[in-house]
Amino acid sequence: MDEKPRVLIVDDTPMQLRILAQMLSPMYDVKVAKDGEKGLELAREYGFDLILLDIIMEGMSGFEVLAELKKSDATSRVPVILITAMSAADAAKGMALGAADFITKPFIEEVVKAKARVQIGIGRASACSAPEG
């Protein structure tokens, strides 16, 4: 695949959206959503290779968005990295709901880029080996 992998960032904090988008946009085609509802809409509309999802948001929480993503055939296989400033227990809850990984705030650019690269690689590899149907 020659086209840039697509990444969706869902966070209700504009500064965090900006920081993450600036980190990832040189390598990826990045779209952003300011709330869970818009994130779900974009996730269903576009084929993303990775979703970065804040846990604590106004309206739908990241946990609720993650549960909805995992229910849909169109989005269930997209790796989701949770964004959290919360406890390890919250990260563990997200992993139990189907998140692939988590990133803690404040962000460390090298960690964000490495985790994104790994999850996109895993997601693309499993998509290539997944049976049709």
C-alpha positions as CSV (number, residue, x, y, z in Angstrom):
1,M,0.0,0.0,0.0
2,D,1.5,3.3,-1.1
3,E,-1.0,5.6,0.5
4,K,-0.5,6.9,4.0
5,P,-2.2,5.0,6.7
6,R,-5.3,6.8,8.1
7,V,-5.5,7.8,11.7
8,L,-8.5,9.2,13.6
9,I,-7.9,11.1,16.8
10,V,-10.9,11.6,19.1
11,D,-10.5,14.0,22.0
12,D,-12.6,16.8,23.4
13,T,-9.6,18.9,24.3
14,P,-8.5,21.1,21.3
15,M,-4.9,21.4,22.5
16,Q,-4.5,17.6,22.8
17,L,-6.0,17.2,19.3
18,R,-3.5,19.7,17.9
19,I,-0.5,18.1,19.6
20,L,-1.3,14.6,18.5
21,A,-2.2,15.7,15.0
22,Q,1.1,17.6,14.7
23,M,3.0,14.5,15.9
24,L,1.4,12.1,13.5
25,S,0.5,14.1,10.4
26,P,4.0,13.8,8.8
27,M,3.6,10.0,8.6
28,Y,-0.2,9.5,8.5
29,D,-3.4,10.9,7.0
30,V,-4.9,12.3,10.2
31,K,-8.5,13.2,10.9
32,V,-9.8,14.6,14.2
33,A,-13.1,14.5,16.0
34,K,-14.0,16.7,19.0
35,D,-16.4,14.2,20.6
36,G,-17.4,10.6,20.6
37,E,-20.4,10.9,18.4
38,K,-18.4,12.6,15.6
39,G,-15.6,10.1,16.1
40,L,-18.1,7.2,15.5
41,E,-19.5,9.0,12.5
42,L,-16.0,9.4,11.0
43,A,-14.9,5.9,11.9
44,R,-17.9,4.4,10.1
45,E,-17.5,6.7,7.1
46,Y,-13.7,6.3,6.4
47,G,-11.5,3.2,6.6
48,F,-9.0,4.0,9.4
49,D,-5.9,2.0,10.2
50,L,-5.8,3.3,13.8
51,I,-8.0,5.3,16.2
52,L,-6.6,7.3,19.2
53,L,-9.4,7.7,21.6
54,D,-9.5,9.8,24.8
55,I,-11.3,8.0,27.7
56,I,-12.7,11.1,29.5
57,M,-14.9,13.2,27.2
58,E,-18.1,15.2,27.5
59,G,-21.0,13.2,26.2
60,M,-19.9,9.7,25.2
61,S,-16.9,8.5,27.1
62,G,-14.1,6.8,25.3
63,F,-15.3,3.5,26.8
64,E,-18.7,4.0,25.3
65,V,-17.2,4.8,21.9
66,L,-14.9,1.8,22.1
67,A,-17.8,-0.5,22.8
68,E,-19.7,0.9,19.8
69,L,-16.6,0.5,17.5
70,K,-16.2,-3.1,18.6
71,K,-19.9,-3.9,17.8
72,S,-19.7,-2.9,14.2
73,D,-18.2,-5.1,11.4
74,A,-16.9,-2.0,9.7
75,T,-14.9,-0.8,12.7
76,S,-14.3,-3.8,15.0
77,R,-10.9,-4.7,13.6
78,V,-9.5,-1.2,13.7
79,P,-6.9,-1.0,16.5
80,V,-7.8,1.6,19.2
81,I,-5.2,3.2,21.4
82,L,-6.8,4.8,24.5
83,I,-5.5,8.2,25.7
84,T,-5.6,8.5,29.4
85,A,-4.4,10.6,32.4
86,M,-6.3,8.1,34.6
87,S,-5.2,5.1,36.6
88,A,-3.8,1.8,35.4
89,A,-7.2,0.3,36.3
90,D,-8.9,2.5,33.7
91,A,-6.4,1.5,31.1
92,A,-7.0,-2.2,32.0
93,K,-10.8,-1.6,31.7
94,G,-10.2,-0.3,28.2
95,M,-8.0,-3.2,27.2
96,A,-10.7,-5.6,28.5
97,L,-13.2,-3.7,26.2
98,G,-10.9,-4.3,23.2
99,A,-8.4,-1.5,23.1
100,A,-5.1,-2.5,21.6
101,D,-3.0,-0.3,23.8
102,F,-3.0,3.0,25.7
103,I,-1.0,6.2,25.9
104,T,-0.7,8.3,29.0
105,K,-0.8,12.1,29.3
106,P,1.4,14.1,29.1
107,F,2.4,12.7,25.8
108,I,5.9,11.5,25.0
109,E,6.3,12.0,21.2
110,E,8.5,8.9,20.7
111,V,6.1,6.7,22.6
112,V,3.0,8.0,20.6
113,K,4.8,7.4,17.3
114,A,6.1,4.0,18.2
115,K,2.8,2.7,19.5
116,A,1.0,4.1,16.4
117,R,3.5,2.4,14.1
118,V,3.2,-0.9,15.9
119,Q,-0.6,-1.0,16.0
120,I,-0.9,0.1,12.3
121,G,1.5,-2.7,11.4
122,I,-0.4,-5.3,13.4
123,G,-3.7,-4.1,12.0
124,R,-2.6,-4.2,8.4
125,A,-1.0,-7.6,8.8
126,S,-4.2,-9.1,10.3
127,A,-6.3,-7.4,7.7
128,C,-4.2,-9.1,5.0
129,S,-4.6,-12.5,6.7
130,A,-8.3,-12.2,7.7
131,P,-10.7,-14.4,5.8
132,E,-13.2,-12.7,3.6
133,G,-16.8,-12.8,4.7
